[in-house]
């Protein structure tokens, strides 16, 4: 489900610019910023770079790592 919201022109322009650089749509960029901001508010003692990198890593596809048995 999607909803229309009003945002300031400056925020939209910033999202459009960043979205183009990061290969996202403007709505995806705003949603990403909201996700990062929410995680930052929920974890005020963590550096924002750590939060951002963790969220990116969580979205990457990976295979389980198995330790070799010796």
PDB file with SEQRES, HELIX, SHEET and CRYST1 records, atoms N, CA, C and O in Angstrom:
SEQRES   1 A   70  UNK UNK UNK UNK UNK UNK UNK UNK UNK UNK UNK UNK UNK          
SEQRES   2 A   70  UNK UNK UNK UNK UNK UNK UNK UNK UNK UNK UNK UNK UNK          
SEQRES   3 A   70  UNK UNK UNK UNK UNK UNK UNK UNK UNK UNK UNK UNK UNK          
SEQRES   4 A   70  UNK UNK UNK UNK UNK UNK UNK UNK UNK UNK UNK UNK UNK          
SEQRES   5 A   70  UNK UNK UNK UNK UNK UNK UNK UNK UNK UNK UNK UNK UNK          
SEQRES   6 A   70  UNK UNK UNK UNK UNK                                          
HELIX    1 AA1 UNK A    9  UNK A   21  1                                  13    
HELIX    2 AA2 UNK A   26  UNK A   42  1                                  17    
HELIX    3 AA3 UNK A   48  UNK A   59  1                                  12    
CRYST1    1.000    1.000    1.000  90.00  90.00  90.00 P 1           1          
ATOM      1  N   UNK A   1       0.839  -1.165   0.000  1.00  0.00           N  
ATOM      2  CA  UNK A   1       0.000   0.000   0.000  1.00  0.00           C  
ATOM      3  C   UNK A   1       0.889   1.235   0.000  1.00  0.00           C  
ATOM      4  O   UNK A   1       1.913   1.267   0.683  1.00  0.00           O  
ATOM      5  N   UNK A   2       0.511   2.225  -0.746  1.00  0.00           N  
ATOM      6  CA  UNK A   2       1.292   3.451  -0.787  1.00  0.00           C  
ATOM      7  C   UNK A   2       0.391   4.635  -0.474  1.00  0.00           C  
ATOM      8  O   UNK A   2      -0.824   4.588  -0.664  1.00  0.00           O  
ATOM      9  N   UNK A   3       1.024   5.698   0.011  1.00  0.00           N  
ATOM     10  CA  UNK A   3       0.316   6.911   0.368  1.00  0.00           C  
ATOM     11  C   UNK A   3       1.070   8.092  -0.200  1.00  0.00           C  
ATOM     12  O   UNK A   3       2.290   8.042  -0.357  1.00  0.00           O  
ATOM     13  N   UNK A   4       0.359   9.139  -0.503  1.00  0.00           N  
ATOM     14  CA  UNK A   4       0.994  10.383  -0.920  1.00  0.00           C  
ATOM     15  C   UNK A   4       1.230  11.234   0.313  1.00  0.00           C  
ATOM     16  O   UNK A   4       0.368  11.339   1.185  1.00  0.00           O  
ATOM     17  N   UNK A   5       2.411  11.843   0.377  1.00  0.00           N  
ATOM     18  CA  UNK A   5       2.712  12.757   1.470  1.00  0.00           C  
ATOM     19  C   UNK A   5       3.296  14.033   0.889  1.00  0.00           C  
ATOM     20  O   UNK A   5       3.826  14.035  -0.222  1.00  0.00           O  
ATOM     21  N   UNK A   6       3.197  15.095   1.630  1.00  0.00           N  
ATOM     22  CA  UNK A   6       3.787  16.358   1.209  1.00  0.00           C  
ATOM     23  C   UNK A   6       5.116  16.530   1.928  1.00  0.00           C  
ATOM     24  O   UNK A   6       5.206  16.349   3.143  1.00  0.00           O  
ATOM     25  N   UNK A   7       6.136  16.878   1.171  1.00  0.00           N  
ATOM     26  CA  UNK A   7       7.436  17.181   1.760  1.00  0.00           C  
ATOM     27  C   UNK A   7       7.941  18.486   1.149  1.00  0.00           C  
ATOM     28  O   UNK A   7       7.501  18.894   0.074  1.00  0.00           O  
ATOM     29  N   UNK A   8       8.851  19.117   1.836  1.00  0.00           N  
ATOM     30  CA  UNK A   8       9.406  20.383   1.361  1.00  0.00           C  
ATOM     31  C   UNK A   8      10.147  20.170   0.046  1.00  0.00           C  
ATOM     32  O   UNK A   8      10.732  19.114  -0.195  1.00  0.00           O  
ATOM     33  N   UNK A   9      10.107  21.196  -0.796  1.00  0.00           N  
ATOM     34  CA  UNK A   9      10.788  21.121  -2.092  1.00  0.00           C  
ATOM     35  C   UNK A   9      12.278  20.816  -1.934  1.00  0.00           C  
ATOM     36  O   UNK A   9      12.849  20.048  -2.708  1.00  0.00           O  
ATOM     37  N   UNK A  10      12.898  21.426  -0.923  1.00  0.00           N  
ATOM     38  CA  UNK A  10      14.337  21.206  -0.715  1.00  0.00           C  
ATOM     39  C   UNK A  10      14.627  19.752  -0.363  1.00  0.00           C  
ATOM     40  O   UNK A  10      15.626  19.195  -0.818  1.00  0.00           O  
ATOM     41  N   UNK A  11      13.769  19.132   0.439  1.00  0.00           N  
ATOM     42  CA  UNK A  11      13.956  17.726   0.794  1.00  0.00           C  
ATOM     43  C   UNK A  11      13.758  16.845  -0.433  1.00  0.00           C  
ATOM     44  O   UNK A  11      14.510  15.894  -0.646  1.00  0.00           O  
ATOM     45  N   UNK A  12      12.752  17.157  -1.237  1.00  0.00           N  
ATOM     46  CA  UNK A  12      12.518  16.395  -2.456  1.00  0.00           C  
ATOM     47  C   UNK A  12      13.709  16.502  -3.404  1.00  0.00           C  
ATOM     48  O   UNK A  12      14.151  15.502  -3.970  1.00  0.00           O  
ATOM     49  N   UNK A  13      14.223  17.713  -3.571  1.00  0.00           N  
ATOM     50  CA  UNK A  13      15.369  17.910  -4.458  1.00  0.00           C  
ATOM     51  C   UNK A  13      16.593  17.146  -3.963  1.00  0.00           C  
ATOM     52  O   UNK A  13      17.321  16.549  -4.757  1.00  0.00           O  
ATOM     53  N   UNK A  14      16.820  17.167  -2.641  1.00  0.00           N  
ATOM     54  CA  UNK A  14      17.947  16.430  -2.072  1.00  0.00           C  
ATOM     55  C   UNK A  14      17.762  14.923  -2.283  1.00  0.00           C  
ATOM     56  O   UNK A  14      18.711  14.215  -2.619  1.00  0.00           O  
ATOM     57  N   UNK A  15      16.535  14.447  -2.084  1.00  0.00           N  
ATOM     58  CA  UNK A  15      16.255  13.017  -2.280  1.00  0.00           C  
ATOM     59  C   UNK A  15      16.426  12.631  -3.747  1.00  0.00           C  
ATOM     60  O   UNK A  15      16.951  11.559  -4.049  1.00  0.00           O  
ATOM     61  N   UNK A  16      15.990  13.490  -4.649  1.00  0.00           N  
ATOM     62  CA  UNK A  16      16.134  13.199  -6.081  1.00  0.00           C  
ATOM     63  C   UNK A  16      17.609  13.113  -6.471  1.00  0.00           C  
ATOM     64  O   UNK A  16      18.012  12.220  -7.217  1.00  0.00           O  
ATOM     65  N   UNK A  17      18.401  14.041  -5.964  1.00  0.00           N  
ATOM     66  CA  UNK A  17      19.825  14.043  -6.279  1.00  0.00           C  
ATOM     67  C   UNK A  17      20.519  12.800  -5.735  1.00  0.00           C  
ATOM     68  O   UNK A  17      21.282  12.145  -6.444  1.00  0.00           O  
ATOM     69  N   UNK A  18      20.250  12.483  -4.476  1.00  0.00           N  
ATOM     70  CA  UNK A  18      20.875  11.312  -3.849  1.00  0.00           C  
ATOM     71  C   UNK A  18      20.354  10.016  -4.462  1.00  0.00           C  
ATOM     72  O   UNK A  18      21.108   9.058  -4.638  1.00  0.00           O  
ATOM     73  N   UNK A  19      19.081   9.990  -4.781  1.00  0.00           N  
ATOM     74  CA  UNK A  19      18.486   8.791  -5.381  1.00  0.00           C  
ATOM     75  C   UNK A  19      19.157   8.463  -6.703  1.00  0.00           C  
ATOM     76  O   UNK A  19      19.437   7.300  -6.994  1.00  0.00           O  
ATOM     77  N   UNK A  20      19.412   9.486  -7.497  1.00  0.00           N  
ATOM     78  CA  UNK A  20      20.073   9.265  -8.788  1.00  0.00           C  
ATOM     79  C   UNK A  20      21.470   8.690  -8.574  1.00  0.00           C  
ATOM     80  O   UNK A  20      21.880   7.766  -9.276  1.00  0.00           O  
ATOM     81  N   UNK A  21      22.197   9.237  -7.603  1.00  0.00           N  
ATOM     82  CA  UNK A  21      23.557   8.770  -7.325  1.00  0.00           C  
ATOM     83  C   UNK A  21      23.572   7.350  -6.781  1.00  0.00           C  
ATOM     84  O   UNK A  21      24.517   6.602  -7.033  1.00  0.00           O  
ATOM     85  N   UNK A  22      22.538   6.970  -6.037  1.00  0.00           N  
ATOM     86  CA  UNK A  22      22.506   5.654  -5.397  1.00  0.00           C  
ATOM     87  C   UNK A  22      21.584   4.668  -6.112  1.00  0.00           C  
ATOM     88  O   UNK A  22      21.278   3.596  -5.590  1.00  0.00           O  
ATOM     89  N   UNK A  23      21.140   5.051  -7.333  1.00  0.00           N  
ATOM     90  CA  UNK A  23      20.315   4.190  -8.174  1.00  0.00           C  
ATOM     91  C   UNK A  23      19.030   3.743  -7.488  1.00  0.00           C  
ATOM     92  O   UNK A  23      18.679   2.563  -7.500  1.00  0.00           O  
ATOM     93  N   UNK A  24      18.334   4.712  -6.887  1.00  0.00           N  
ATOM     94  CA  UNK A  24      17.040   4.459  -6.273  1.00  0.00           C  
ATOM     95  C   UNK A  24      16.038   5.436  -6.867  1.00  0.00           C  
ATOM     96  O   UNK A  24      16.414   6.437  -7.477  1.00  0.00           O  
ATOM     97  N   UNK A  25      14.766   5.135  -6.684  1.00  0.00           N  
ATOM     98  CA  UNK A  25      13.739   6.113  -7.017  1.00  0.00           C  
ATOM     99  C   UNK A  25      13.658   7.114  -5.860  1.00  0.00           C  
ATOM    100  O   UNK A  25      14.194   6.860  -4.781  1.00  0.00           O  
ATOM    101  N   UNK A  26      13.000   8.234  -6.081  1.00  0.00           N  
ATOM    102  CA  UNK A  26      12.853   9.219  -5.006  1.00  0.00           C  
ATOM    103  C   UNK A  26      12.098   8.607  -3.814  1.00  0.00           C  
ATOM    104  O   UNK A  26      12.543   8.769  -2.678  1.00  0.00           O  
ATOM    105  N   UNK A  27      10.970   7.906  -4.034  1.00  0.00           N  
ATOM    106  CA  UNK A  27      10.294   7.284  -2.884  1.00  0.00           C  
ATOM    107  C   UNK A  27      11.180   6.261  -2.154  1.00  0.00           C  
ATOM    108  O   UNK A  27      11.141   6.169  -0.927  1.00  0.00           O  
ATOM    109  N   UNK A  28      11.970   5.501  -2.907  1.00  0.00           N  
ATOM    110  CA  UNK A  28      12.878   4.545  -2.265  1.00  0.00           C  
ATOM    111  C   UNK A  28      13.925   5.271  -1.426  1.00  0.00           C  
ATOM    112  O   UNK A  28      14.291   4.804  -0.347  1.00  0.00           O  
ATOM    113  N   UNK A  29      14.409   6.414  -1.921  1.00  0.00           N  
ATOM    114  CA  UNK A  29      15.417   7.176  -1.189  1.00  0.00           C  
ATOM    115  C   UNK A  29      14.840   7.732   0.107  1.00  0.00           C  
ATOM    116  O   UNK A  29      15.480   7.663   1.156  1.00  0.00           O  
ATOM    117  N   UNK A  30      13.645   8.276   0.034  1.00  0.00           N  
ATOM    118  CA  UNK A  30      13.000   8.819   1.238  1.00  0.00           C  
ATOM    119  C   UNK A  30      12.746   7.691   2.240  1.00  0.00           C  
ATOM    120  O   UNK A  30      12.954   7.870   3.440  1.00  0.00           O  
ATOM    121  N   UNK A  31      12.299   6.536   1.754  1.00  0.00           N  
ATOM    122  CA  UNK A  31      12.069   5.390   2.637  1.00  0.00           C  
ATOM    123  C   UNK A  31      13.378   4.928   3.277  1.00  0.00           C  
ATOM    124  O   UNK A  31      13.402   4.565   4.453  1.00  0.00           O  
ATOM    125  N   UNK A  32      14.466   4.943   2.503  1.00  0.00           N  
ATOM    126  CA  UNK A  32      15.774   4.558   3.028  1.00  0.00           C  
ATOM    127  C   UNK A  32      16.205   5.523   4.131  1.00  0.00           C  
ATOM    128  O   UNK A  32      16.644   5.100   5.200  1.00  0.00           O  
ATOM    129  N   UNK A  33      16.076   6.827   3.859  1.00  0.00           N  
ATOM    130  CA  UNK A  33      16.422   7.815   4.885  1.00  0.00           C  
ATOM    131  C   UNK A  33      15.584   7.615   6.140  1.00  0.00           C  
ATOM    132  O   UNK A  33      16.094   7.740   7.254  1.00  0.00           O  
ATOM    133  N   UNK A  34      14.304   7.306   5.969  1.00  0.00           N  
ATOM    134  CA  UNK A  34      13.430   7.073   7.124  1.00  0.00           C  
ATOM    135  C   UNK A  34      13.894   5.848   7.911  1.00  0.00           C  
ATOM    136  O   UNK A  34      13.887   5.857   9.142  1.00  0.00           O  
ATOM    137  N   UNK A  35      14.297   4.797   7.198  1.00  0.00           N  
ATOM    138  CA  UNK A  35      14.760   3.577   7.866  1.00  0.00           C  
ATOM    139  C   UNK A  35      16.044   3.845   8.657  1.00  0.00           C  
ATOM    140  O   UNK A  35      16.181   3.398   9.796  1.00  0.00           O  
ATOM    141  N   UNK A  36      16.984   4.577   8.049  1.00  0.00           N  
ATOM    142  CA  UNK A  36      18.235   4.909   8.730  1.00  0.00           C  
ATOM    143  C   UNK A  36      17.953   5.808   9.941  1.00  0.00           C  
ATOM    144  O   UNK A  36      18.505   5.596  11.021  1.00  0.00           O  
ATOM    145  N   UNK A  37      17.104   6.794   9.753  1.00  0.00           N  
ATOM    146  CA  UNK A  37      16.765   7.696  10.850  1.00  0.00           C  
ATOM    147  C   UNK A  37      16.079   6.984  11.992  1.00  0.00           C  
ATOM    148  O   UNK A  37      16.363   7.250  13.160  1.00  0.00           O  
ATOM    149  N   UNK A  38      15.184   6.088  11.663  1.00  0.00           N  
ATOM    150  CA  UNK A  38      14.492   5.318  12.708  1.00  0.00           C  
ATOM    151  C   UNK A  38      15.479   4.447  13.481  1.00  0.00           C  
ATOM    152  O   UNK A  38      15.428   4.383  14.709  1.00  0.00           O  
ATOM    153  N   UNK A  39      16.368   3.783  12.765  1.00  0.00           N  
ATOM    154  CA  UNK A  39      17.371   2.948  13.433  1.00  0.00           C  
ATOM    155  C   UNK A  39      18.290   3.797  14.304  1.00  0.00           C  
ATOM    156  O   UNK A  39      18.687   3.372  15.389  1.00  0.00           O  
ATOM    157  N   UNK A  40      18.631   4.998  13.830  1.00  0.00           N  
ATOM    158  CA  UNK A  40      19.491   5.893  14.611  1.00  0.00           C  
ATOM    159  C   UNK A  40      18.783   6.348  15.889  1.00  0.00           C  
ATOM    160  O   UNK A  40      19.401   6.416  16.952  1.00  0.00           O  
ATOM    161  N   UNK A  41      17.505   6.656  15.787  1.00  0.00           N  
ATOM    162  CA  UNK A  41      16.750   7.073  16.976  1.00  0.00           C  
ATOM    163  C   UNK A  41      16.587   5.920  17.962  1.00  0.00           C  
ATOM    164  O   UNK A  41      16.594   6.131  19.175  1.00  0.00           O  
ATOM    165  N   UNK A  42      16.440   4.705  17.445  1.00  0.00           N  
ATOM    166  CA  UNK A  42      16.300   3.529  18.306  1.00  0.00           C  
ATOM    167  C   UNK A  42      17.624   3.119  18.945  1.00  0.00           C  
ATOM    168  O   UNK A  42      17.633   2.402  19.945  1.00  0.00           O  
ATOM    169  N   UNK A  43      18.745   3.572  18.373  1.00  0.00           N  
ATOM    170  CA  UNK A  43      20.081   3.197  18.850  1.00  0.00           C  
ATOM    171  C   UNK A  43      20.974   4.435  18.930  1.00  0.00           C  
ATOM    172  O   UNK A  43      21.941   4.544  18.176  1.00  0.00           O  
ATOM    173  N   UNK A  44      20.669   5.358  19.825  1.00  0.00           N  
ATOM    174  CA  UNK A  44      21.390   6.640  19.847  1.00  0.00           C  
ATOM    175  C   UNK A  44      22.875   6.535  20.190  1.00  0.00           C  
ATOM    176  O   UNK A  44      23.632   7.471  19.934  1.00  0.00           O  
ATOM    177  N   UNK A  45      23.296   5.423  20.759  1.00  0.00           N  
ATOM    178  CA  UNK A  45      24.699   5.277  21.122  1.00  0.00           C  
ATOM    179  C   UNK A  45      25.555   4.700  19.997  1.00  0.00           C  
ATOM    180  O   UNK A  45      26.771   4.586  20.152  1.00  0.00           O  
ATOM    181  N   UNK A  46      24.947   4.334  18.869  1.00  0.00           N  
ATOM    182  CA  UNK A  46      25.710   3.786  17.739  1.00  0.00           C  
ATOM    183  C   UNK A  46      26.013   4.880  16.725  1.00  0.00           C  
ATOM    184  O   UNK A  46      25.166   5.737  16.472  1.00  0.00           O  
ATOM    185  N   UNK A  47      27.210   4.865  16.142  1.00  0.00           N  
ATOM    186  CA  UNK A  47      27.535   5.840  15.091  1.00  0.00           C  
ATOM    187  C   UNK A  47      26.647   5.619  13.861  1.00  0.00           C  
ATOM    188  O   UNK A  47      26.331   4.483  13.509  1.00  0.00           O  
ATOM    189  N   UNK A  48      26.257   6.705  13.222  1.00  0.00           N  
ATOM    190  CA  UNK A  48      25.378   6.621  12.063  1.00  0.00           C  
ATOM    191  C   UNK A  48      26.003   5.799  10.935  1.00  0.00           C  
ATOM    192  O   UNK A  48      25.290   5.116  10.199  1.00  0.00           O  
ATOM    193  N   UNK A  49      27.330   5.859  10.795  1.00  0.00           N  
ATOM    194  CA  UNK A  49      27.994   5.072   9.751  1.00  0.00           C  
ATOM    195  C   UNK A  49      27.826   3.577  10.010  1.00  0.00           C  
ATOM    196  O   UNK A  49      27.639   2.797   9.077  1.00  0.00           O  
ATOM    197  N   UNK A  50      27.893   3.183  11.277  1.00  0.00           N  
ATOM    198  CA  UNK A  50      27.698   1.777  11.637  1.00  0.00           C  
ATOM    199  C   UNK A  50      26.272   1.345  11.314  1.00  0.00           C  
ATOM    200  O   UNK A  50      26.054   0.260  10.775  1.00  0.00           O  
ATOM    201  N   UNK A  51      25.307   2.190  11.642  1.00  0.00           N  
ATOM    202  CA  UNK A  51      23.901   1.881  11.351  1.00  0.00           C  
ATOM    203  C   UNK A  51      23.697   1.738   9.848  1.00  0.00           C  
ATOM    204  O   UNK A  51      23.079   0.777   9.390  1.00  0.00           O  
ATOM    205  N   UNK A  52      24.211   2.688   9.087  1.00  0.00           N  
ATOM    206  CA  UNK A  52      24.064   2.647   7.629  1.00  0.00           C  
ATOM    207  C   UNK A  52      24.695   1.383   7.055  1.00  0.00           C  
ATOM    208  O   UNK A  52      24.070   0.687   6.254  1.00  0.00           O  
ATOM    209  N   UNK A  53      25.924   1.084   7.457  1.00  0.00           N  
ATOM    210  CA  UNK A  53      26.623  -0.088   6.930  1.00  0.00           C  
ATOM    211  C   UNK A  53      25.921  -1.386   7.323  1.00  0.00           C  
ATOM    212  O   UNK A  53      25.886  -2.333   6.539  1.00  0.00           O  
ATOM    213  N   UNK A  54      25.369  -1.434   8.523  1.00  0.00           N  
ATOM    214  CA  UNK A  54      24.650  -2.624   8.976  1.00  0.00           C  
ATOM    215  C   UNK A  54      23.380  -2.828   8.156  1.00  0.00           C  
ATOM    216  O   UNK A  54      23.072  -3.952   7.761  1.00  0.00           O  
ATOM    217  N   UNK A  55      22.646  -1.752   7.900  1.00  0.00           N  
ATOM    218  CA  UNK A  55      21.432  -1.868   7.094  1.00  0.00           C  
ATOM    219  C   UNK A  55      21.752  -2.301   5.669  1.00  0.00           C  
ATOM    220  O   UNK A  55      21.014  -3.096   5.087  1.00  0.00           O  
ATOM    221  N   UNK A  56      22.834  -1.794   5.103  1.00  0.00           N  
ATOM    222  CA  UNK A  56      23.251  -2.206   3.754  1.00  0.00           C  
ATOM    223  C   UNK A  56      23.614  -3.683   3.761  1.00  0.00           C  
ATOM    224  O   UNK A  56      23.209  -4.424   2.865  1.00  0.00           O  
ATOM    225  N   UNK A  57      24.371  -4.120   4.759  1.00  0.00           N  
ATOM    226  CA  UNK A  57      24.788  -5.522   4.836  1.00  0.00           C  
ATOM    227  C   UNK A  57      23.585  -6.454   4.993  1.00  0.00           C  
ATOM    228  O   UNK A  57      23.580  -7.562   4.459  1.00  0.00           O  
ATOM    229  N   UNK A  58      22.571  -6.003   5.723  1.00  0.00           N  
ATOM    230  CA  UNK A  58      21.384  -6.834   5.914  1.00  0.00           C  
ATOM    231  C   UNK A  58      20.615  -7.038   4.606  1.00  0.00           C  
ATOM    232  O   UNK A  58      19.901  -8.029   4.457  1.00  0.00           O  
ATOM    233  N   UNK A  59      20.756  -6.110   3.662  1.00  0.00           N  
ATOM    234  CA  UNK A  59      20.037  -6.218   2.396  1.00  0.00           C  
ATOM    235  C   UNK A  59      20.807  -7.000   1.341  1.00  0.00           C  
ATOM    236  O   UNK A  59      20.244  -7.363   0.308  1.00  0.00           O  
ATOM    237  N   UNK A  60      22.087  -7.265   1.589  1.00  0.00           N  
ATOM    238  CA  UNK A  60      22.894  -8.011   0.628  1.00  0.00           C  
ATOM    239  C   UNK A  60      22.564  -9.492   0.693  1.00  0.00           C  
ATOM    240  O   UNK A  60      22.320 -10.054   1.761  1.00  0.00           O  
ATOM    241  N   UNK A  61      22.566 -10.106  -0.480  1.00  0.00           N  
ATOM    242  CA  UNK A  61      22.359 -11.545  -0.517  1.00  0.00           C  
ATOM    243  C   UNK A  61      23.659 -12.239  -0.144  1.00  0.00           C  
ATOM    244  O   UNK A  61      24.738 -11.839  -0.580  1.00  0.00           O  
ATOM    245  N   UNK A  62      23.543 -13.262   0.652  1.00  0.00           N  
ATOM    246  CA  UNK A  62      24.733 -14.014   1.052  1.00  0.00           C  
ATOM    247  C   UNK A  62      24.360 -15.467   1.282  1.00  0.00           C  
ATOM    248  O   UNK A  62      23.189 -15.818   1.428  1.00  0.00           O  
ATOM    249  N   UNK A  63      25.379 -16.289   1.309  1.00  0.00           N  
ATOM    250  CA  UNK A  63      25.182 -17.697   1.572  1.00  0.00           C  
ATOM    251  C   UNK A  63      25.728 -17.997   2.958  1.00  0.00           C  
ATOM    252  O   UNK A  63      26.660 -17.327   3.404  1.00  0.00           O  
ATOM    253  N   UNK A  64      25.179 -18.974   3.644  1.00  0.00           N  
ATOM    254  CA  UNK A  64      25.687 -19.309   4.979  1.00  0.00           C  
ATOM    255  C   UNK A  64      27.153 -19.719   4.899  1.00  0.00           C  
ATOM    256  O   UNK A  64      27.578 -20.381   3.951  1.00  0.00           O  
ATOM    257  N   UNK A  65      27.900 -19.324   5.888  1.00  0.00           N  
ATOM    258  CA  UNK A  65      29.310 -19.676   5.965  1.00  0.00           C  
ATOM    259  C   UNK A  65      29.457 -20.916   6.837  1.00  0.00           C  
ATOM    260  O   UNK A  65      28.932 -20.975   7.949  1.00  0.00           O  
ATOM    261  N   UNK A  66      30.172 -21.895   6.323  1.00  0.00           N  
ATOM    262  CA  UNK A  66      30.392 -23.124   7.093  1.00  0.00           C  
ATOM    263  C   UNK A  66      31.869 -23.220   7.426  1.00  0.00           C  
ATOM    264  O   UNK A  66      32.720 -23.095   6.545  1.00  0.00           O  
ATOM    265  N   UNK A  67      32.170 -23.438   8.684  1.00  0.00           N  
ATOM    266  CA  UNK A  67      33.533 -23.610   9.107  1.00  0.00           C  
ATOM    267  C   UNK A  67      34.014 -25.000   8.702  1.00  0.00           C  
ATOM    268  O   UNK A  67      33.294 -25.981   8.890  1.00  0.00           O  
ATOM    269  N   UNK A  68      35.213 -25.094   8.151  1.00  0.00           N  
ATOM    270  CA  UNK A  68      35.741 -26.409   7.788  1.00  0.00           C  
ATOM    271  C   UNK A  68      36.029 -27.219   9.054  1.00  0.00           C  
ATOM    272  O   UNK A  68      36.550 -26.693  10.038  1.00  0.00           O  
ATOM    273  N   UNK A  69      35.690 -28.470   9.009  1.00  0.00           N  
ATOM    274  CA  UNK A  69      35.954 -29.367  10.149  1.00  0.00           C  
ATOM    275  C   UNK A  69      37.359 -29.949   9.967  1.00  0.00           C  
ATOM    276  O   UNK A  69      37.693 -30.472   8.904  1.00  0.00           O  
ATOM    277  N   UNK A  70      38.161 -29.851  11.004  1.00  0.00           N  
ATOM    278  CA  UNK A  70      39.519 -30.384  10.899  1.00  0.00           C  
ATOM    279  C   UNK A  70      39.682 -31.655  11.676  1.00  0.00           C  
ATOM    280  O   UNK A  70      40.768 -32.234  11.691  1.00  0.00           O  
TER     281      UNK A  70                                                      
END                                                                             
